[in-house]
Amino acid sequence: MKLFELAHHYNNRVALFDDEQEISYADLLEASERVAAYLLQGDKDLKEEIVAFAAPAGIDYVAFQWGIWRAGGIAMPLNVHATIPEIEHCIETGGVQRLFAHESCAEKLQALCAQHKVEMTLAGSVPAASADHFPELQASRRAMMIFTSGTTNKPKGVVTTHGNITAQVETLLNAWEWQSDDSIPLFLPLHHVHGIINVLTCGLWAGAKIETYAEGFKLPRVMDAVAQHRYSVFMAVPTIYVKLIAALTELDEQQRARVCQGFSAMRLMISGSAALPARIHDQWRALTQQVLLERYGMTEIGMALSNPMHGERRPGSVGIPLPGVDIRLAEENGNVLAADLEDTPGEIQVKSDTVFLEYWNKPDATAESFVDGWFRTGDMAVLENGYYRIMGRLSVDIIKSGAYKLSALEIENTLLAHPAINECAVVGVDDDTWGEVVAVAVALESGHSLDLDELKQWAGEQMSNYKIPRRLHIVESLPRNAMGKITKADVKTLFA
């Protein structure tokens, strides 16, 4: 795999660092070789055995991942914050027999591993060893299994090959102009492509330095590092930018200036994994002079669309296809829209070397997800002035009211600009006349009040009349799932 060849080339350069230590590329190769040798036990190839691992960001995570790959296995990164039933689903789906764990995860996983007869090995228990031979990692070999978010059913195991990973990384190295002297923080979860591919693997592929946050995103530590101009690239989800904006506005003028200057000096700042409200985009630019780059991707395809490095970065848009990625839109009846047809919603379909191989042990689901070699994402989008805008999931975020297909995401982003609204969730509620009507549940800012007539009047000034919320439910907090995401199915029951 090219990643390991590059690591040998980078050798003693710093790969990972935190407040306590620096880890070189040579260190990563040595640590992963120990893991690979331990797995092989004298054999020549794991022959795509699925091996799970649980570790926070740091040398152990990379050693486990690289070691499994180098031994010829399929790496299954686990969510260290997931519930036991969620982890159990992953282990059962993959038929896992061996699992590596960081010491901080051991107690949580011990009983589960014993119950399922999974051999658990702690990071500190891997003996010093080397292997005389590693299998050849051809592009077609299975490399990794990551689980979907499970928005419509139990999470599915998404299997990507070494070729898929290479394509996903190299398209981002090209589009976002990764450099060997880049430095980036890693506080994103390492069981999703955002953290695994966009930050960790791209960074190590490029020879960059990655500051690891084993404890996840910590606001004071991040702002202190930014004030020291420690990073050149920054990737985060919208929630993190919201937290940073709130924290920056609370600092005194001198402290705020130091942190904002650190952000301003970065060559690239990216927001992804969820839609970024336009007001957050504007607030961030006003504070830091940085225009956030938004992009679109998913577990099955890596990244597919991105605003450009150079040129207009349009708020509310995810830009244009990345290098090596073909995109088309298709109507619900299967009719493929003309490539240059604008203002007509359609499902995003993708064809690229970046697209995954299969859903593990789900041949029917895999087959149903493709049409004529194009992967059906299940996401609706519209082309506007050359850029794509995401409207939401076909099954969740598209409200069919009268003759219109309305984007719940678009309405939510507009409503979030209302000074009284802290959070909101828009859903379609069954209606005899319209088919569905727009309903919104809101959690209010402290000290504010809001009624339906007021919201309708305000919304009418912001959106077309057919998008005015017809029902309102005010709650203290919105229903969430185990991952902390708002559950629209539960929100919908508020209007039943």
N, C-alpha and C positions, 0 to 999 in steps of 0.2 A: 504494500500500500504506500502511495506516494507520501503520505503523512509521516511515516517513520523514516523514509529516506531524507525528508526535509529536516526532521528532528536531529538526525545524525549530522547533517550539515550545520545546523544551528549550535549543536554541541553544548558548550559552556555558557551560552547566553542565557539570561534569566527568562524563564517561561512563566512561572507563577510566583507571586509574592503576597505577603500580608504584613501585618505589623511585627511579626516575630521572625520570619524567615524568608529566604529566597530559594527557589527551586529552579535548577537549570534544565534545559532540554535533555542533557545527558542523564540527569537524575530521573527524569520521567522514563527514559528508555530503560535504565537499570531497574527501576521499580516495577515497570510493566513486564520486563523479562522474567523477574522472579515470579510474578503472578502466572505468566504463561507457562513457565517450567513446572510450577506447582500443579497447574491444570493438566498438563500433558502427561506427567509422571512417566516419561520415557516413550510415550506414544508419539506419533508424527503429526497427528491432526485430530482436532476435536470433531471434525466433520459436522459442523453447524449445530453442535449441542447448544441449547439455550442456557445461558448462565446469568442469573440475576445478581444485582449488586445494589447496595444502599450506602450512600456516603454523601456528606455535604461537599461543597466546592473545595477543592484542594488536591494535594498530590495523590491521596488514596483513590479519589474518584477517577482521576486520569489513569492511575496504575491499573485499576480494575477494568476500565473500559478498554484501554490499549492492550492489556494482557489477554483479555478474552478474545479480542480481534486477532492478536498475533498468534494465538494458539489455534485459530480457526473456528472459534465459536461465535454465537450470536449473543450480543450484549443486550441485557434487559435492565435499564436503569429504573429503579423504583423511586417513588415519591416518598421521601423520608418523613413527610408530615401526613401521609395518608392514613386512613383508619385501617385496622387489621382486616376487616372484610374486603376493603379495596385492594390491599396487598395480596390477600388470599386469592382474589379473583385473578390477579396477574400471574401468580405462581401456578394456579390450576390451569389457566389458559395455555401457558407455555410448557406445562409438564416439567417444571424446573426441578432438578435434582441437586444442584449445587448453587450456593449463594455466598457472596462476599459481603461483609458488613464492616463499616467503621464502628469503632468501639461505642460511639454515642448512639448507635442504632441497635446494638446487640440485645439489650434487655427487651426492647419492644418486639423483636423478631424471634427470640429464642423459642417461645412456646409454639408459635406458628410453624417454625421449621421442624420442631420435634413432632408435631402433629402430622405433618405431611412428609416426614422422613426426608427432609431436605438437609443436606450437609452444609452447615454454616461455618465459614472460616473468617475469623477476624483479621483486620489489616495487619495487626502486630504479630499474628501467628504465621504469616507467610514466610517460610525459611529462605535464607539466601541461597540462590541457585541460579544456574544458567542452562540454556538449552542449546544443543548442537544444531538443531534444525527447526525451522518454523515453516509451516505450510505456505504455499503460494496463494496470495489473496487475489484471485481473479475478480474482475469487475462484477461478474454475475453471481458471486457468492453472497449469501445472506449475511448481513452484518449486525443489524440492530432491530429490536422490537420495542416500539414506543406505543403507548395506549392512547386512544382517542379520548376526548373529554366525556363521551357518553351522553350527549345531549338528548338523544332519542331512544337509547337502549343502553345495555351494559357496554362499557368500553371495549373496543375491538383492538386486537394486537396488530399494529401496522408494521409490516416487515419491509425494511429497506436494504438494498444491497450495497456493497462497497462502491459500485459504480454510481448508484443513486447519491450516496453521500459525497463522493467526489464531485459530481455534477452540481449538487446543491451548494457546496462550498465554493467551487471555482466561479460559478456565476456571480456570487456575492463579492468575491475578491475582485472580480472585474468591475462590477457595477458600482461598488462602494470604495474602490481604490484602496484596499487594505495595504498597509506599508509595514515593513519589518521594524520600524521604529515607533509603531503605534503602541499605545497603552490604554487598557480598558478595564473598568470594574466588572466583576461577575457576581451579581447578587440575585440573578433570576433563577427560578427553579430549574433543576437539571434533569427533569423527566419530560421536558417539552423541547421542540426544535429551537425555540427562541434562545434558550440558554445553551443547549447542547451544540447546535450547529452555528447559529448566527454569532454567538460570542465565543464560546470555548474552542470549537473546532476551527472556525475561521481564524481566530487569533493565533492558535498554535500553528496552523498551516502557513500563516504569513510570517511567523517568527516574531510575533509581537509579545508584549508583556501583559499578563492578566493578573489583576489584583483580586484575590478570592475573598469572598465574604461567606465564611462557613455558616454564620448565623443568619444569613439572608440580609435583606436590605435594612441598614441601620442609618437613619437620617443624619445624626451628628457626625458619624464617621465619614459618610459620603461627602457631606458638605465641607468637612475639614480637608479631605483629600482633594476636592475640587478647588478649594481656595489655595492649595499648594501647587496647583497646575499639574497634577499628577497624571491626568488622562488627556488623550487626544480624541478618543471615540467614546461615545456614551449611548447605551441602548437600554430602554426601559419601557414599561407599560404605562398607559395614561394615568392610572392611579398613583404611580410614583411621581409623575410630574405634578399632579394635583397636590400631593403632600409637600413636594419641594416648594411650590408656589406659596402655599400657606406658611411654611417655615421661613421662607425668605422675607415675606412681608412682616414677620414678627421680629426680625433682626434689626439692630440699630443700623443707621445709614452706613457707617464705616464697615461693619461686618458684612452687610448685604452687598456692598460694592466689591469686597474681596471675593466672595463666592461667585457673584455674577460675572466678574472678570474672568474667573477660572472657567466658567461655562462658555463665555464668549470666545475664549481662546481655542476651544476645541475645533477640530476640522470637520467633525461630523457628529450629529445628534439624531437619534432615530427613535420613533415611537411605533409600537406595534402590539399585536395580540388582541387588540380591541380598538374600536373606533375612538378617535381623539376629538372631543368636542371642540368646535371652532373657537369658543371663548378661551379654552386652555391654550390652544395654539397661539392666539393673540396675546394672552397674558405672558406666556413664556417668551415670545419675541420681544415684548416691551421690557421685560426684566433683563434678558440676556443677549438680545440682538441675534439670537439663533432662530433660524427657521427650521422647525423640526421636519425630518424626512419621514413620511408615513409609507408603509408598505403592506402587502397582503400575502399571507401564506397560510399553510395548515399542515398538520402532521403528515398527511399523505403526500404532499408535494414540495415540502420545504417552502421557499419563497417563490412567488410567481410574478407579482407586480410590485413596482416601486416607483415612487417619485424620483426624479433624476438627481444625481450628485450635482450636476451643473445645469442650470435652467430653473424654470418655475417649479416650486414645490407648492402645490395647491391644497389649502386646508379642506378637509372633507373628502379628499381624493386619494386613491392609492396608486395613481400614476399609470405607468405603461409596462408592458411585458419586459421582464428581465432578459438578458442575453441567453439564448438557447431555449427560451420558453415560448411556446405557441399558445395563444388564448383565443377562444371563440365564445360567443354567447348563443344560447339556444332557448327557444320558447318551450313552454310546458308540453306542447304537442310534438316536440322533437325537431321542429323547424329551426334550422341554423340561420341566424341573422347574418346579413352581409357584414363584412369586416368593418366597413366604414359607416354602418347605420348607427346614427346617434339617437339618444333620447328614447330608446326602446329597451325595456328591461328584459333580461334573459339570464339563464343559469350560466355561471362561469364553468367552462370546460377547458381542460389543460392537457397538452401533449408535450412531453419533454423527458429527457433522461433523468430529470430530478424526481419523476413520479414513482411512487413506491411499487413494490413487486406484488404484494398480496396482503389480505387480512388473514392472519394465521388461523388455519383450520376452518376457514369460512369461504369455500370456493363459490358458493352461490352469491354471498354478499360482495365478493370481489368482482364476479362477472357482472352483477347488477350495477356496479359503480363505473363501468366503462361502456362506451358506445363508439364503435368503429375506432377503437384505440385511444379515444379521448376520455380522460377521467372526469366524471361528473362530481363537482365539488359540493353541490347542494346549496351554494351561495348565489344569491341574485345580485346582479350589477347592471349598471347602465353606463354607456360611453357618452361623455359630455366634453365637447371641444378637445377631443383626442385623449382625454384621461378617463380612467375607469373610476366609478364611485360605487362602493359596496352598499347594497340596500338591506342585506341581512340573509338569514337562513330561510330557505323556502318553507321549511316546516314550522318555523317559530316566528320569524320576524317580518313576514310579508302578510299584510292584512288586505283581504279582498273585499272592498267596500264599493258597491255599485259597479261601475265599469272600471274602477281604478285598482291598481296594485300599489298599496302604500307601504313605505318602509318604516317599520317601527323604530329602527335605529335612527333614521333621519329625524323623526318626530321627537325622539328622546333627546337627541343632541340639541335640537332647537329649544325644547322646554328647559333644559339645564341652564340656559341663559337667563331664565327668570330669576330675579333676586330672591324670591321666597323659596325656591326649590333647591334642596340639597341633593336628593337622589330621585330618580323616577324610573318607572318601567311601563312601557306601552304595550298593550295587548289588543287583539281583536276579540270582541264579544259578539256571539250569535245574535242576529237581528232579522226579523221576518221581512222587513222592507229592503234593507241594504245588504243582506247576507251577513256582513260583519260591520260593527261600528267600532270606532276608535275609543278605547278606554285607557285611562292613565292612573296609576297609583303613584303617589308622591310622598316622600319624606321631607318635611319642611326644615328650613334653616331655623335655628333657635330664635324665638321671639317674633316669628312671622306667622301670618295667617293667610288663607287662600280659600276661595270658593269657586264653584264651577263656572258661574257667570263671569267672574273676574278673569279666570283662566281662558275662557272662550274669547273674551274681548281682546286679551293680550295676544293669544295665539293667532287670532284673525289678522293681526297686524304683522305677524311674522311669517305665516304660511297661507297657502291657498285655503279657501273656505272648506273644501272637502276634507281637510286634514285637522279641523278643529276638534279636539277631544270632546266627545259627547257625554262621557261619564268621568267622574273623578272619585278617587278613594284616597283619603289622607290617613297615613299610618305613621307610627313612630319610627319603624324600621321595616325594610322590605325583606320578604322571605329569601333565604339563601340556602344553597346546598353545602355539602361538606367541604367544598373547595372555596367557599366564601363568595360564590357567584349568585347573582339574583336568579331565582328560579321562576320563569315566566308561567309555568304550569300552575304553581302555587299562587302567583299574582292573579292569574285568571279566576281562581276560585273566590277571590275577594268580591267579584262582581256577580257571582252566581246567585 
